[in-house]
Amino acid sequence: MAISVPILLACLLAAVGRHLPRLARDLLALAGVGGVLAADLLLLLAAGDGRVVTWVGGWQPASGVTVGIVLVADALAAGLALLAAVLVFAVMVFSIRYFEDVGAHYHVLVLLFLAGMTGFALTGDLFDMFVFFELMGAVAYALTGFFVEERTSVQGALNFGIVNSLGAYVSLMGISLLYARFQALGLPQLSVAMSGRPPDALVVAGFVFVCVGLLVKAAVVPFHFWTADAEAVAPAPVCVLFSGVMVALGVYGVARVWWTAFSEALPHDVVSRALVVLGAVTAVVGAVMCFSQRHLKRLLAYSTIAHVGLFLAAAGTLDAAGTAGAAVYVLGHAAVKGSLFLLAGLVLDRYGSVDEVRLHGRGRNARIMPWLFFLAGFALAGLPPFGSGLGKAISEEALSVAGWPVGPPLFVLVSALTGAAVLRAGARIYLGLGPVPADDRDDRTEDEEAEEVPLSRVRLTMIVPVAVLLAGGLALGVVPAAGRAVGTAAEVFVDRAGYVAQSLQNAPAAPVAPLAEAAWTPVGVALGLLSAALAAGFAALARWAPRLPQALHRTARAAGPVLHGLRRLHSGRIGDYVAWLFLGTAALGALVGAQLL
């Protein structure tokens, strides 16, 4: 139901939407998304500490033979589907008065996007994962280029589409290799087929190729180049879905594929090392690029890349604690980043620009938006008791226990830099702090223009979703039961044997003990406060840079060539991005396969 309802409703709106008044289209779409949200919530409750298994069409396993397609909903999968529905509902409410009348096209695309995200989270079949991810991708390309009359929108959508399509083809090659070897595509069937076999070149290649397409969608370095180009030009509500849930689903897909299908075939340490290294590099590159931006939506896009790196590093520990940390972090980040992109959309429509230099002091008379903006900036930096801070704390502890002492410093520095970039922009726009910098147009600030005539006031349907998302992110960190529930869900997620037994043999769910580490600790609180304080300090340094001592200026100039080189790599040329995709594929293959073959 959670998959079919949005597809059927999208078809209905595509057929008759142009004959309906705008309010009817909005209400019908909201009702459909609300129904999906309710279905996902019931599914989450039904999963409990086990799984809900459905064989599509009733084609259940018989005498050890399987020909059907299985949907498996554990608490983590159902929770991600619920997160997608919540964000889509918030986006739909925000969009009621955000756009001029665009017919039913926007509603149709967003509903199909929701169906793709839900199906991807719930499917237990490798080929269906590919199909649902590509449904997401095709819709995402259209949403990115929604304002097709603008050159930059078309360019961003083409970059997005070409890079992600090539990543999908690589994944399809991996799926083909696995099917040729094992004659199976279901995750539990592949798990049974590969158990007890030593890894060979074909298994390694299949895993690497499948992961490449997922890592492209997740915006992991060096597969990330499309992200800022797409999110700079996509409508702000659409960016909420890209940064809030789509990239997180890429990380979820990698973890799901390894735990369910490959955990008995590929060594834990080898795969863990590859994922943590990729995550750390992604986090550092994203944070540095984020802090160097002045285009709000590009800034937030690079912040997403940085935090995806942290998610991947936490999940890359390949244990329940790291999985729980990544899951809580994803939920908290989705709430915060969703609110920030909606605020960026309000800035664009209120003041006609998203360039923080041009907007210096323009928001001095705003009343509510500054408070929400600064609150979201500190939450992005990991300030307790926000859910993003709780996820950061659990992940830091998990990495330390797993033998990665660099984890806590990495998380503190990356969170501080991304939070500082948001706080710096807010201080410039809403408080007019610091000297007015020269408008050297060094950043590509012309990527997007206002989506309609600048607003004289902020409408209630636009500000309420922002406040609700931030409140949800705060509740995640405050309510103790939330952390415990995610910890239990992580224990179920990493239980490969239980997944296989429930899906193939209809076995009852085995009892799972709650994960004790999924809660605040004194060290986690202290590191969260430190990263928030560093974010405020970095923002202040950036604001009053001309007044800094000469020694600091010399240090900044020494780092200039590195930053310049990074910026040149993000050239906007599709040929460069394609080359990096294949280089990244080779690098991932070397990380995973060098010690096995």
C-alpha positions, -999 to +999 in steps of 0.1 A: +000+000+000+028+024+009+043+018-025+012+015-047-009+044-033+015+072-044+020+056-078-018+052-084-024+087-072+003+101-094-013+084-124-047+099-114-033+134-111-014+131-143-046+122-161-071+146-146-050+171-126-051+198-152-089+198-148-089+203-110-085+236-092-051+241-075-065+237-040-080+203-049-047+191-063-029+202-032-054+185-008-055+153-029-017+150-029-015+158+009-042+132+016-022+106-004+010+113+014-008+113+047-021+078+039+014+066+031+027+082+063+000+063+083+007+031+065+045+034+073+038+041+109+016+010+112+043-010+095+069+003+119+047-007+148+040-041+133+077-048+127+085-043+164+117-062+172+114-084+142+104-081+106+072-080+085+078-103+054+056-101+023+061-122-009+046-101-037+017-120-054+018-148-028+048-165-045+063-178-013+093-202-011+084-239-017+107-268-011+137-245-010+129-229-044+121-192-046+107-174-077+089-145-060+100-110-049+101-104-012+095-072+008+111-072+042+103-044+067+124-043+098+123-013+121+152+004+104+137+000+069+102+010+080+117+040+099+134+052+067+102+048+047+084+068+074+111+095+073+106+098+036+069+102+040+073+128+068+097+149+047+074+147+016+044+158+037+064+188+050+075+196+015+039+194+002+027+218+029+055+242+022+049+241-015+012+250-013+020+288-015+057+285-026+052+280-064+030+297-088+004+274-103+024+247-120-004+223-128-002+188-114+033+180-127+050+188-094+026+167-073+030+137-098+068+138-096+070+141-058+045+112-053+066+090-077+097+100-058+080+089-025+071+056-041+107+050-052+121+058-018+096+036+000+101+007-023+139+009-020+138+009+018+115-021+020+125-044-009+146-075-002+155-081-038+187-067-054+172-060-088+142-043-072+165-021-053+180-010-086+145-005-101+132+016-072+165+036-070+162+044-107+126+054-103+139+079-077+166+089-101+144+095-132+120+116-111+149+135-094+163+145-128+130+160-138+126+178-104+161+192-107+153+207-141+118+216-131+123+252-143+133+240-177+133+275-192+164+283-172+198+272-186+214+265-153+185+242-143+189+221-174+227+219-170+223+208-133+197+182-143+219+169-171+250+166-148+228+148-123+212+125-149+244+115-167+266+108-137+238+089-118+228+069-150+264+058-155+265+048-118+233+028-123+248+010-153+278+000-132+254-013-106+235-032-132+267-049-143+273-060-108+238-074-105+243-093-138+276-108-126+259-120-094+229-135-112+252-153-137+271-169-108+243-176-083+211-176-104+195-155-076+188-118-070+170-118-037+192-107-008+184-137+014+189-161-015+222-145-023+232-148+013+225-185+013+243-190-020+275-172-009+277-185+027+308-206+032+324-198-002+358-181-003+356-147-020+368-147-056+372-119-082+336-122-095+321-118-060+344-088-052+335-072-086+298-078-080+299-062-046+320-032-058+299-026-089+266-027-070+280-003-043+291+022-069+256+031-080+245+034-044+276+056-035+268+079-065+233+085-051+248+089-017+272+117-030+303+100-016+337+113-028+347+109-056+311+102-069+297+134-054+303+160-081+267+162-093+253+171-059+261+208-056+253+215-093+219+198-089+209+212-055+220+247-065+193+248-092+166+224-079+136+240-062+144+244-024+116+219-013+131+193-037+165+197-021+149+187+012+142+153-003+176+150-019+197+159+012+172+147+038+166+111+026+178+102-009+215+104-001+209+086+032+192+058+013+224+053-007+243+046+026+215+024+038+217+004+006+254-003+010+249-014+045+219-035+036+236-053+007+267-061+028+250-072+060+223-093+042+241-107+012+279-104+015+287-105+053+295-142+051+314-139+018+336-108+023+359-102+053+345-077+078+378-058+084+385-053+047+351-039+039+350-019+071+383-002+063+372+007+028+340+023+040+355+042+069+383+056+046+358+067+020+336+082+046+364+102+062+376+116+029+341+125+019+335+143+053+367+164+050+362+174+013+325+182+019+333+203+050+361+223+034+340+230+003+310+239+025+329+265+045+342+281+013+308+287-003+287+319-002+258+305-023+234+292+004+221+262-015+256+251-026+268+256+010+240+233+022+247+208-006+284+205+004+273+202+041+252+172+030+282+156+014+302+162+046+276+146+068+271+117+044+308+110+049+301+109+087+271+085+081+293+062+060+321+062+085+298+053+113+280+026+093+314+014+081+323+001+115+299-028+105+286-033+140+253-025+157+266+005+176+279+022+144+247+013+126+226+029+154+248+060+154+244+064+117+206+058+119+201+084+146+224+108+128+204+104+096+172+112+113+185+142+131+203+155+101+172+151+079+152+173+103+179+200+105+189+200+068+152+199+057+145+230+078+177+248+064+168+241+028+132+254+034+147+285+051+170+289+020+139+288-002+123+315+020+154+336+017+154+333-020+117+342-024+119+370+003+150+387-009+155+374-045+189+359-040+208+332-020+242+349-022+251+358+014+274+386+002+246+403-017+222+397+012+245+414+038+221+429+064+190+424+042+173+404+069+177+427+099+139+433+101+130+395+100+115+382+133+111+345+132+135+333+105+168+344+122+160+324+153+152+293+133+182+298+111+207+301+140+190+272+159+194+250+128+230+260+124+239+250+160+219+218+156+239+210+124+271+215+145+259+188+169+247+209+198+230+188+225+202+178+230+193+178+192+190+144+175+219+153+152+241+157+183+229+123+197+237+106+164+271+123+164+278+112+200+268+075+194+289+074+161+320+089+178+318+063+205+313+034+180+343+045+159+365+047+190+354+012+202+360-002+167+396+010+167+393+043+149+405+069+175+405+095+147+367+093+146+358+118+174+382+145+161+369+140+126+333+143+137+339+174+158+359+192+131+335+184+102+304+193+123+320+225+135+329+236+099+295+229+084+277+245+114+301+275+112+293+280+075+255+282+083+261+305+113+284+328+093+257+331+066+231+338+092+252+365+109+258+382+076+222+381+063+202+387+094+225+406+117+247+424+092+278+415+112+313+420+099+326+442+071+309+440+037+331+419+015+340+428-020+315+412-044+341+394-065+316+369-079+342+342-072+314+317-063+288+307-088+260+327-073+239+330-104+227+294-103+192+302-093+169+331-093+138+337-072+111+312-081+085+339-080+080+376-071+099+383-038+076+379-008+066+408+014+059+384+043+065+348+052+033+327+048+023+304+076+023+273+054+060+279+048+072+286+083+053+259+101+071+230+084+104+245+093+095+248+130+080+213+131+111+197+115+133+215+140+111+204+169+112+168+156+150+169+155+150+182+191+126+155+203+148+128+188+176+138+211+154+145+242+131+115+243+152+086+257+129+060+241+139+072+206+176+063+210+167+029+226+143+021+197+169+029+171+195+009+190+171-021+190+164-016+153+202-016+146+206-049+164+178-064+142+193-048+111+227-065+115+211-099+122+218-117+089+207-151+101+174-137+114+167-119+081+173-151+061+153-173+085+123-150+086+122-143+049+129-177+035+117-201+062+090-181+079+107-185+112+096-164+142+116-133+151+144-140+176+145-118+208+169-088+206+184-070+235+184-032+234+217-015+225+230+002+256+253+026+237+224+043+219+221+071+245+238+103+256+271+099+275+291+127+293+318+125+266+293+127+238+277+158+254+311+174+259+321+168+223+288+181+211+293+213+231+328+216+218+318+213+181+291+239+187+315+263+203+341+257+175+313+264+150+306+297+166+343+305+168+349+296+131+320+317+121+333+347+141+367+343+126+353+343+091+332+373+098+360+395+110+388+380+089+403+414+079+410+422+116+428+390+124+465+390+132+489+387+103+501+352+115+466+339+109+464+356+075+497+338+065+482+305+076+451+311+056+472+320+025+492+288+029+460+268+027+448+288-003+463+266-030+447+235-016+413+251-015+418+265-050+427+230-063+396+215-047+374+242-063+389+236-097+381+199-094+345+208-091+345+223-125+310+217-137+323+198-167+305+165-172+335+148-187+356+154-156+328+140-134+326+108-155+363+104-153+361+107-115+333+081-114+354+055-131+385+064-110+364+060-079+352+026-091+388+015-095+398+029-061+369+011-043+378-021-061+414-017-049+404-010-013+381-041-012+399-065-035+436-058-029+438-079+002+415-107-010+427-116-045 
